[in-house]
Structure formats: structure tokens, C-alpha cells
Amino acid sequence: MPEFSVPPPSASVSDLLEAATRVFRMTLAKTLPLAMFAILLMALPNFYWLTTGKPLDLLHPPVDTKFWTLAALGFVGYELLAGALMVRQREMLRGHAPDLQADLTTAAARWLLLVFSALLAWLLVFVGFVALILPGIYIAVCLLLLRPVVLFEAPDPLQAIGRSFRLVRPLWVKVLACGVIALLIYMICAFAAVACLGLLQSILALIGLQPAALSALASACVLGVEAVALVFFNALWLVLYSTANSSA
């Protein structure tokens, strides 16, 4: 594996994104299966709701117990696998061979901390947006490095959140810029994938492929795009965390 050097705090936004792209390319093949399973777990309640034949209205969430049970299970499972994915990326950058058992064991040791920290972070961001929009944006950016902090440092959720704030503050503008640019790239890629998928569906429909098969193909493509995005964003947070740590 090519040698990877952590960008210094003085690195530009483009340098940070380039470093994240290198990590993404170096680790994609070995982390994509974990990402796929993580995204599948998050999609469990949506898959269940599709079987009911009812539209999902975000303004009027369902009151179905099974839906929320699957949502909770999917969330905690996602946190475990996303954590294991980031552990694997870090170990690969250190030159270690992928080891699923070791990656899962390391993430599992911080599993509850990952879950409670994420819930607390969402609560803080929600309060920030309710109070005023700008505090919500500031808090959200400061918490972008929460996952690596929880995995590699903090012993409890409050300390993890405090540590994430301290790491991000000196580089807040760069972290915001990296997050926004990465999100825009993801949206462009997602729109392009949807357009290509729509064209492919039209062609397949003309040759007589069943609607159920078309729907399954569309779902698989969407999950694939989201899994690739998870690998990239994890790589970006890992790079930003390493850079912020080098100046701390």
C-alpha cells in the first residue's frame, strides 16, 4: 500500500480533499462490504414500510411499532459497522492487513459510546437549529469528527463531544468547506446515477423486464451509491481528525 502522510494544519481545503480521496481509493475495495451492510441496516425500516404498500410521509411519521423497532436496530447496527469501517481504514493506513474480527472487536468496545454520542450530537444540533439556524450549523460542523474521537480517544459521550469541538474549532472553516464540497460532489454523483438508472430502466422496460425487477435494481443502485459515499465520508473525517490532532 502506498505511504500516506497526514496533511498539516496549514494544508488547503483542496489538499485535505485530495488526501481523503487517496484514503478512499486505498481502502474502498476492503471496506465496501462493511459499508453495504451498514447501509442495508439503515434501510431496514424503509424496506419494511414498502411491504405495507403505504407512502412514507416524513411530515407524518408512521406509528407502526415494527417500523421503529427496525429503525432502532438499524441505527445501532449502522454505528457498529460504520465504526468498524473507520477502524479498518485507519489500520490499513498503518500498513496492517484487514482483519474483520479485530475491526469489529475494536468498534464493539466503543459501540454504546458511539450510539449515545451520536444521539447526544443529534440533540445538540436540533436544539441549535431550533434556537437559531447559525448555532445549529456551527454545532453540526464541530461534531463532524465525533466518530473518530469516540473510536480512538474519548471515554464518555460528553468528553467525546467536548474533544470534537476542541479539535474542529481551529480548522472550523476548512472542515465546513470540506464537508460542503464533499456533499455537493455526492449530490452530483447521486443525480448522475439516478439519471443513468432512469435511462437503464426505460431500456429494460422496453424489452419487457418486470416492474418488480426494475424496482429491485433501483434500490440496489441507490444502496451502492450510499455505501460508496459512506466510505468516502469516513475517509474524509479520518483525514480531518488526523490533521486536527497534529495541531492539538
C-alpha angles and dihedrals in degrees: 000000000000116000114262123208122196112242113243121245088256091061117122124244090256091052091051092049091047090052090049090050090053091052089047093053093044094051107028098096093049097042104038095087090055089047092051093052091046092053091045090055091052090049095053096098091048092050090050092049091052089060090059091060092228125125116249109238113193091197090056107035117203119261093210111133093213091054093055093041090055090045091054093046091046092050097050091043091049092052091053095049095041088052092049089049092056092046089053092050091051093047092049090052087054089055097255122140117246113270114182095194093050092045093050092044092053092047092044090056087062097033100112090041090053091051097046093042091052092049092048091047092052090050092052092048091048092051090047092053093045092051096044131331096239096056088051091053092047092050093045092054092046090054097050090097094050096108097057091042091054093044098046107024132004124083097203139021097255093051090045092054092045091049092049090053092050093049096047101042097077090047098032097127092047092047090050092048092048092049094048094046092046090049092050091050090050092050092049091049091046092051091048090050091049091050092050090045091051090052091047091049091052091052093046091047090055091056091050105259111164119255091238090058091048091051091050091050091050092050092049092051093049092049090049093053091048091049092052089048091052091055091050097046091047088052091050094050090047092052093046090047092051091047093047090048092054090061097040 
